[in-house]
Protein backbone atom coordinates (compact mmCIF):
# COMPACT_ATOMS: atom_id res chain seq x y z
CA UNK A 1 0.00 0.00 0.00
CA UNK A 2 1.33 3.35 -1.04
CA UNK A 3 -0.18 5.72 1.53
CA UNK A 4 0.17 5.70 5.30
CA UNK A 5 -3.57 5.79 5.96
CA UNK A 6 -4.11 2.58 3.99
CA UNK A 7 -2.33 0.69 6.76
CA UNK A 8 -4.44 2.17 9.54
CA UNK A 9 -7.08 -0.08 11.06
CA UNK A 10 -9.07 3.00 12.10
CA UNK A 11 -9.31 4.09 8.48
CA UNK A 12 -10.66 0.71 7.37
CA UNK A 13 -13.17 0.70 10.21
CA UNK A 14 -14.25 4.24 9.32
CA UNK A 15 -14.88 3.13 5.72
CA UNK A 16 -17.09 0.29 6.91
CA UNK A 17 -18.99 2.70 9.13
CA UNK A 18 -19.41 5.16 6.25
CA UNK A 19 -20.92 2.43 4.08
CA UNK A 20 -23.34 1.42 6.83
CA UNK A 21 -24.36 5.02 7.48
CA UNK A 22 -24.93 5.59 3.77
CA UNK A 23 -27.26 2.60 3.58
CA UNK A 24 -29.05 3.74 6.71
CA UNK A 25 -29.55 7.26 5.36
CA UNK A 26 -31.15 5.83 2.23
CA UNK A 27 -33.94 4.48 4.41
CA UNK A 28 -34.78 7.89 5.91
CA UNK A 29 -37.95 9.63 4.69
CA UNK A 30 -37.58 11.54 1.42
CA UNK A 31 -38.10 14.88 3.16
CA UNK A 32 -34.89 14.25 5.13
CA UNK A 33 -32.74 13.86 2.00
CA UNK A 34 -31.28 17.38 2.29
CA UNK A 35 -31.40 17.49 6.05
CA UNK A 36 -30.60 14.67 8.48
CA UNK A 37 -29.72 12.12 5.77
CA UNK A 38 -27.24 14.54 4.24
CA UNK A 39 -25.82 15.56 7.62
CA UNK A 40 -25.19 12.03 8.86
CA UNK A 41 -23.54 11.09 5.56
CA UNK A 42 -21.27 14.13 5.61
CA UNK A 43 -20.29 13.49 9.24
CA UNK A 44 -19.49 9.83 8.53
CA UNK A 45 -17.47 10.76 5.43
CA UNK A 46 -15.60 13.35 7.46
CA UNK A 47 -14.27 10.70 9.83
CA UNK A 48 -12.42 8.75 7.15
CA UNK A 49 -11.42 11.81 5.15
CA UNK A 50 -9.85 13.52 8.16
CA UNK A 51 -7.87 10.37 8.94
CA UNK A 52 -6.60 10.42 5.35
CA UNK A 53 -5.81 14.12 5.33
CA UNK A 54 -4.08 14.06 8.69
CA UNK A 55 -1.95 11.05 7.86
CA UNK A 56 -0.28 12.97 5.05
CA UNK A 57 0.94 15.69 7.42
CA UNK A 58 4.56 16.24 8.15
CA UNK A 59 4.25 16.23 11.94
CA UNK A 60 2.56 14.16 14.60
CA UNK A 61 0.96 17.33 15.95
CA UNK A 62 -0.76 17.91 12.61
CA UNK A 63 -1.89 14.27 12.41
CA UNK A 64 -3.20 14.53 15.98
CA UNK A 65 -5.20 17.65 15.06
CA UNK A 66 -6.95 15.84 12.20
CA UNK A 67 -7.62 12.78 14.36
CA UNK A 68 -9.34 15.02 16.90
CA UNK A 69 -11.52 16.37 14.09
CA UNK A 70 -12.26 12.78 12.98
CA UNK A 71 -13.35 11.95 16.53
CA UNK A 72 -15.62 14.98 16.64
CA UNK A 73 -17.18 13.93 13.35
CA UNK A 74 -17.77 10.44 14.74
CA UNK A 75 -19.56 11.99 17.71
CA UNK A 76 -21.62 14.05 15.28
CA UNK A 77 -22.74 10.78 13.69
CA UNK A 78 -23.86 9.64 17.15
CA UNK A 79 -25.85 12.83 17.54
CA UNK A 80 -27.51 12.22 14.19
CA UNK A 81 -28.30 8.65 15.21
CA UNK A 82 -30.06 9.94 18.30
CA UNK A 83 -32.15 12.28 16.16
CA UNK A 84 -32.99 9.45 13.76
CA UNK A 85 -33.96 7.21 16.66
CA UNK A 86 -36.17 9.90 18.23
CA UNK A 87 -37.89 10.41 14.88
CA UNK A 88 -38.42 6.65 14.55
CA UNK A 89 -36.28 6.32 11.42
CA UNK A 90 -34.22 3.52 12.93
CA UNK A 91 -35.06 0.74 15.37
CA UNK A 92 -33.36 0.53 18.76
CA UNK A 93 -31.34 -2.51 17.70
CA UNK A 94 -29.79 -0.73 14.69
CA UNK A 95 -29.08 2.33 16.83
CA UNK A 96 -27.30 0.17 19.43
CA UNK A 97 -25.29 -1.68 16.78
CA UNK A 98 -24.04 1.51 15.12
CA UNK A 99 -23.48 3.24 18.45
CA UNK A 100 -21.26 0.37 19.57
CA UNK A 101 -19.22 0.48 16.35
CA UNK A 102 -18.72 4.23 16.63
CA UNK A 103 -17.78 3.92 20.28
CA UNK A 104 -15.11 1.37 19.34
CA UNK A 105 -13.82 3.60 16.54
CA UNK A 106 -13.66 6.66 18.81
CA UNK A 107 -11.69 4.69 21.41
CA UNK A 108 -9.27 3.47 18.73
CA UNK A 109 -8.76 6.95 17.33
CA UNK A 110 -8.23 8.34 20.85
CA UNK A 111 -5.66 5.63 21.54
CA UNK A 112 -3.76 6.61 18.41
CA UNK A 113 -3.94 10.27 19.41
CA UNK A 114 -2.46 9.37 22.79
CA UNK A 115 0.52 7.65 21.17
CA UNK A 116 1.49 10.59 18.96
CA UNK A 117 4.29 12.71 20.34
CA UNK A 118 5.68 15.90 18.85
Secondary structure, DSSP 8 states (H G I E B T S, - for coil): --SGGGG-HHHHHHHHHHHHHHHHHHTS-GGGTTTHHHHHHHHHHHHHHHHHHHHTSSSHHHHHHHHHHHHHHHHHHHHHHHHHHHTTSS-HHHHHHHHHHHHHHHHHHHHHHHH---
